[in-house]
Amino acid sequence: MVTREPIECPVCREPPAAGQQLEEHLVDEHPKRKLAKFIVAETTALASDDISE
């Protein structure tokens, strides 16, 4: 039987509360600015990887 890793928030690296969806966790626990900074950092990292390949 295959076991799945628990879902982890990519921003805070914590699992959502029991019964809480990741989207709900992101909306309830993280301010817009923190989410925006995370998205910009991830996009920049992906773009840097694309350039270096």
Biopython code that builds the backbone (N, CA, C, O; Angstrom):
import numpy as np
from Bio.PDB.StructureBuilder import StructureBuilder

atoms = [
    (1, "MET", "N", (0.844, -1.190, 0.000)),
    (1, "MET", "CA", (0.000, 0.000, 0.000)),
    (1, "MET", "C", (0.887, 1.250, 0.000)),
    (1, "MET", "O", (1.844, 1.345, 0.769)),
    (2, "VAL", "N", (0.561, 2.185, -0.855)),
    (2, "VAL", "CA", (1.322, 3.427, -0.968)),
    (2, "VAL", "C", (0.787, 4.441, 0.028)),
    (2, "VAL", "O", (-0.421, 4.657, 0.124)),
    (3, "THR", "N", (1.697, 5.057, 0.767)),
    (3, "THR", "CA", (1.284, 6.123, 1.679)),
    (3, "THR", "C", (1.680, 7.456, 1.073)),
    (3, "THR", "O", (2.725, 7.580, 0.433)),
    (4, "ARG", "N", (0.848, 8.433, 1.280)),
    (4, "ARG", "CA", (1.114, 9.774, 0.744)),
    (4, "ARG", "C", (1.649, 10.650, 1.856)),
    (4, "ARG", "O", (1.215, 10.571, 3.006)),
    (5, "GLU", "N", (2.594, 11.478, 1.487)),
    (5, "GLU", "CA", (3.120, 12.460, 2.429)),
    (5, "GLU", "C", (2.013, 13.452, 2.768)),
    (5, "GLU", "O", (1.214, 13.800, 1.898)),
    (6, "PRO", "N", (1.951, 13.911, 4.014)),
    (6, "PRO", "CA", (0.942, 14.925, 4.343)),
    (6, "PRO", "C", (1.215, 16.214, 3.563)),
    (6, "PRO", "O", (2.366, 16.552, 3.287)),
    (7, "ILE", "N", (0.163, 16.910, 3.221)),
    (7, "ILE", "CA", (0.309, 18.178, 2.503)),
    (7, "ILE", "C", (0.944, 19.198, 3.436)),
    (7, "ILE", "O", (0.594, 19.290, 4.613)),
    (8, "GLU", "N", (1.879, 19.956, 2.891)),
    (8, "GLU", "CA", (2.608, 20.963, 3.656)),
    (8, "GLU", "C", (2.430, 22.312, 2.980)),
    (8, "GLU", "O", (2.493, 22.410, 1.755)),
    (9, "CYS", "N", (2.212, 23.339, 3.768)),
    (9, "CYS", "CA", (2.112, 24.694, 3.230)),
    (9, "CYS", "C", (3.474, 25.098, 2.679)),
    (9, "CYS", "O", (4.472, 25.003, 3.394)),
    (10, "PRO", "N", (3.542, 25.545, 1.434)),
    (10, "PRO", "CA", (4.831, 25.946, 0.876)),
    (10, "PRO", "C", (5.381, 27.232, 1.488)),
    (10, "PRO", "O", (6.566, 27.531, 1.341)),
    (11, "VAL", "N", (4.538, 27.987, 2.167)),
    (11, "VAL", "CA", (4.981, 29.257, 2.750)),
    (11, "VAL", "C", (5.600, 29.038, 4.130)),
    (11, "VAL", "O", (6.714, 29.492, 4.394)),
    (12, "CYS", "N", (4.879, 28.344, 5.004)),
    (12, "CYS", "CA", (5.357, 28.174, 6.385)),
    (12, "CYS", "C", (5.859, 26.772, 6.689)),
    (12, "CYS", "O", (6.353, 26.511, 7.786)),
    (13, "ARG", "N", (5.734, 25.872, 5.724)),
    (13, "ARG", "CA", (6.196, 24.490, 5.860)),
    (13, "ARG", "C", (5.475, 23.717, 6.960)),
    (13, "ARG", "O", (6.000, 22.728, 7.471)),
    (14, "GLU", "N", (4.275, 24.165, 7.324)),
    (14, "GLU", "CA", (3.453, 23.484, 8.320)),
    (14, "GLU", "C", (2.260, 22.848, 7.619)),
    (14, "GLU", "O", (1.790, 23.376, 6.611)),
    (15, "PRO", "N", (1.759, 21.728, 8.129)),
    (15, "PRO", "CA", (0.552, 21.149, 7.538)),
    (15, "PRO", "C", (-0.672, 21.961, 7.951)),
    (15, "PRO", "O", (-0.700, 22.520, 9.047)),
    (16, "PRO", "N", (-1.674, 22.031, 7.093)),
    (16, "PRO", "CA", (-2.919, 22.685, 7.493)),
    (16, "PRO", "C", (-3.531, 21.947, 8.683)),
    (16, "PRO", "O", (-3.227, 20.778, 8.916)),
    (17, "ALA", "N", (-4.379, 22.623, 9.421)),
    (17, "ALA", "CA", (-5.060, 22.004, 10.555)),
    (17, "ALA", "C", (-5.899, 20.820, 10.062)),
    (17, "ALA", "O", (-6.272, 20.757, 8.891)),
    (18, "ALA", "N", (-6.181, 19.913, 10.945)),
    (18, "ALA", "CA", (-6.977, 18.735, 10.587)),
    (18, "ALA", "C", (-8.304, 19.176, 9.970)),
    (18, "ALA", "O", (-9.025, 19.998, 10.535)),
    (19, "GLY", "N", (-8.605, 18.623, 8.826)),
    (19, "GLY", "CA", (-9.856, 18.948, 8.144)),
    (19, "GLY", "C", (-9.820, 20.247, 7.349)),
    (19, "GLY", "O", (-10.822, 20.617, 6.737)),
    (20, "GLN", "N", (-8.697, 20.939, 7.347)),
    (20, "GLN", "CA", (-8.576, 22.214, 6.631)),
    (20, "GLN", "C", (-7.855, 21.983, 5.306)),
    (20, "GLN", "O", (-6.833, 21.299, 5.259)),
    (21, "GLN", "N", (-8.385, 22.548, 4.251)),
    (21, "GLN", "CA", (-7.764, 22.468, 2.940)),
    (21, "GLN", "C", (-6.589, 23.443, 2.890)),
    (21, "GLN", "O", (-6.557, 24.430, 3.625)),
    (22, "LEU", "N", (-5.631, 23.157, 2.017)),
    (22, "LEU", "CA", (-4.466, 24.034, 1.874)),
    (22, "LEU", "C", (-4.891, 25.449, 1.503)),
    (22, "LEU", "O", (-4.362, 26.417, 2.049)),
    (23, "GLU", "N", (-5.836, 25.578, 0.583)),
    (23, "GLU", "CA", (-6.294, 26.915, 0.179)),
    (23, "GLU", "C", (-6.845, 27.688, 1.377)),
    (23, "GLU", "O", (-6.549, 28.871, 1.538)),
    (24, "GLU", "N", (-7.634, 27.034, 2.207)),
    (24, "GLU", "CA", (-8.186, 27.694, 3.394)),
    (24, "GLU", "C", (-7.058, 28.127, 4.333)),
    (24, "GLU", "O", (-7.088, 29.227, 4.885)),
    (25, "HIS", "N", (-6.078, 27.263, 4.504)),
    (25, "HIS", "CA", (-4.934, 27.599, 5.356)),
    (25, "HIS", "C", (-4.221, 28.839, 4.832)),
    (25, "HIS", "O", (-3.916, 29.754, 5.598)),
    (26, "LEU", "N", (-3.955, 28.870, 3.528)),
    (26, "LEU", "CA", (-3.250, 30.008, 2.939)),
    (26, "LEU", "C", (-4.022, 31.305, 3.147)),
    (26, "LEU", "O", (-3.434, 32.331, 3.490)),
    (27, "VAL", "N", (-5.325, 31.264, 2.943)),
    (27, "VAL", "CA", (-6.156, 32.465, 3.095)),
    (27, "VAL", "C", (-6.239, 32.893, 4.557)),
    (27, "VAL", "O", (-6.143, 34.079, 4.872)),
    (28, "ASP", "N", (-6.421, 31.911, 5.452)),
    (28, "ASP", "CA", (-6.630, 32.226, 6.866)),
    (28, "ASP", "C", (-5.343, 32.585, 7.611)),
    (28, "ASP", "O", (-5.375, 33.399, 8.534)),
    (29, "GLU", "N", (-4.221, 31.991, 7.226)),
    (29, "GLU", "CA", (-3.002, 32.116, 8.018)),
    (29, "GLU", "C", (-1.949, 33.085, 7.475)),
    (29, "GLU", "O", (-1.064, 33.507, 8.219)),
    (30, "HIS", "N", (-2.029, 33.440, 6.202)),
    (30, "HIS", "CA", (-0.968, 34.250, 5.613)),
    (30, "HIS", "C", (-1.518, 35.526, 4.993)),
    (30, "HIS", "O", (-2.457, 35.476, 4.199)),
    (31, "PRO", "N", (-0.939, 36.673, 5.352)),
    (31, "PRO", "CA", (-1.376, 37.939, 4.744)),
    (31, "PRO", "C", (-1.008, 37.983, 3.253)),
    (31, "PRO", "O", (-0.102, 37.286, 2.798)),
    (32, "LYS", "N", (-1.729, 38.809, 2.523)),
    (32, "LYS", "CA", (-1.517, 38.933, 1.075)),
    (32, "LYS", "C", (-0.064, 39.262, 0.726)),
    (32, "LYS", "O", (0.485, 38.702, -0.223)),
    (33, "ARG", "N", (0.547, 40.145, 1.470)),
    (33, "ARG", "CA", (1.917, 40.552, 1.165)),
    (33, "ARG", "C", (2.876, 39.367, 1.303)),
    (33, "ARG", "O", (3.769, 39.203, 0.471)),
    (34, "LYS", "N", (2.707, 38.545, 2.331)),
    (34, "LYS", "CA", (3.574, 37.381, 2.509)),
    (34, "LYS", "C", (3.392, 36.407, 1.345)),
    (34, "LYS", "O", (4.370, 35.858, 0.838)),
    (35, "LEU", "N", (2.153, 36.190, 0.923)),
    (35, "LEU", "CA", (1.892, 35.314, -0.221)),
    (35, "LEU", "C", (2.502, 35.887, -1.492)),
    (35, "LEU", "O", (3.081, 35.152, -2.292)),
    (36, "ALA", "N", (2.375, 37.187, -1.677)),
    (36, "ALA", "CA", (2.940, 37.826, -2.872)),
    (36, "ALA", "C", (4.463, 37.692, -2.887)),
    (36, "ALA", "O", (5.043, 37.380, -3.927)),
    (37, "LYS", "N", (5.111, 37.922, -1.754)),
    (37, "LYS", "CA", (6.567, 37.782, -1.682)),
    (37, "LYS", "C", (6.993, 36.352, -1.993)),
    (37, "LYS", "O", (7.992, 36.136, -2.679)),
    (38, "PHE", "N", (6.244, 35.378, -1.493)),
    (38, "PHE", "CA", (6.561, 33.978, -1.760)),
    (38, "PHE", "C", (6.450, 33.685, -3.257)),
    (38, "PHE", "O", (7.327, 33.039, -3.829)),
    (39, "ILE", "N", (5.392, 34.151, -3.879)),
    (39, "ILE", "CA", (5.189, 33.905, -5.311)),
    (39, "ILE", "C", (6.303, 34.562, -6.130)),
    (39, "ILE", "O", (6.816, 33.957, -7.071)),
    (40, "VAL", "N", (6.673, 35.779, -5.785)),
    (40, "VAL", "CA", (7.748, 36.467, -6.506)),
    (40, "VAL", "C", (9.062, 35.703, -6.344)),
    (40, "VAL", "O", (9.796, 35.523, -7.316)),
    (41, "ALA", "N", (9.361, 35.256, -5.134)),
    (41, "ALA", "CA", (10.605, 34.518, -4.903)),
    (41, "ALA", "C", (10.625, 33.215, -5.698)),
    (41, "ALA", "O", (11.646, 32.875, -6.295)),
    (42, "GLU", "N", (9.521, 32.488, -5.715)),
    (42, "GLU", "CA", (9.446, 31.230, -6.459)),
    (42, "GLU", "C", (9.570, 31.469, -7.964)),
    (42, "GLU", "O", (10.264, 30.730, -8.662)),
    (43, "THR", "N", (8.898, 32.498, -8.451)),
    (43, "THR", "CA", (8.955, 32.817, -9.877)),
    (43, "THR", "C", (10.367, 33.216, -10.281)),
    (43, "THR", "O", (10.851, 32.809, -11.337)),
    (44, "THR", "N", (11.025, 34.007, -9.448)),
    (44, "THR", "CA", (12.405, 34.419, -9.716)),
    (44, "THR", "C", (13.334, 33.206, -9.734)),
    (44, "THR", "O", (14.208, 33.099, -10.595)),
    (45, "ALA", "N", (13.143, 32.301, -8.786)),
    (45, "ALA", "CA", (13.981, 31.099, -8.733)),
    (45, "ALA", "C", (13.766, 30.234, -9.970)),
    (45, "ALA", "O", (14.727, 29.714, -10.537)),
    (46, "LEU", "N", (12.522, 30.079, -10.389)),
    (46, "LEU", "CA", (12.235, 29.285, -11.588)),
    (46, "LEU", "C", (12.835, 29.942, -12.820)),
    (46, "LEU", "O", (13.381, 29.255, -13.683)),
    (47, "ALA", "N", (12.742, 31.249, -12.912)),
    (47, "ALA", "CA", (13.300, 31.967, -14.056)),
    (47, "ALA", "C", (14.820, 31.842, -14.082)),
    (47, "ALA", "O", (15.414, 31.692, -15.149)),
    (48, "SER", "N", (15.443, 31.905, -12.921)),
    (48, "SER", "CA", (16.895, 31.748, -12.826)),
    (48, "SER", "C", (17.323, 30.352, -13.252)),
    (48, "SER", "O", (18.350, 30.194, -13.912)),
    (49, "ASP", "N", (16.553, 29.347, -12.882)),
    (49, "ASP", "CA", (16.840, 27.978, -13.296)),
    (49, "ASP", "C", (16.732, 27.830, -14.809)),
    (49, "ASP", "O", (17.540, 27.138, -15.427)),
    (50, "ASP", "N", (15.736, 28.479, -15.406)),
    (50, "ASP", "CA", (15.539, 28.417, -16.850)),
    (50, "ASP", "C", (16.724, 29.054, -17.593)),
    (50, "ASP", "O", (17.156, 28.553, -18.632)),
    (51, "ILE", "N", (17.234, 30.147, -17.056)),
    (51, "ILE", "CA", (18.333, 30.861, -17.699)),
    (51, "ILE", "C", (19.630, 30.054, -17.609)),
    (51, "ILE", "O", (20.416, 30.015, -18.556)),
    (52, "SER", "N", (19.843, 29.409, -16.451)),
    (52, "SER", "CA", (21.105, 28.707, -16.246)),
    (52, "SER", "C", (21.178, 27.356, -16.972)),
    (52, "SER", "O", (22.255, 26.766, -17.058)),
    (53, "GLU", "N", (20.077, 26.871, -17.481)),
    (53, "GLU", "CA", (20.096, 25.572, -18.174)),
    (53, "GLU", "C", (20.502, 25.694, -19.563)),
    (53, "GLU", "O", (20.567, 24.694, -20.277)),
]
sb = StructureBuilder()
sb.init_structure("model")
sb.init_model(0)
sb.init_chain("A")
sb.init_seg("    ")
for serial, (resi, resn, name, xyz) in enumerate(atoms, 1):
    if name == "N":
        sb.init_residue(resn, " ", resi, " ")
    sb.init_atom(name, np.array(xyz, "f"), 0.0, 1.0, " ", f" {name:<3s}", serial, name[0])
structure = sb.get_structure()
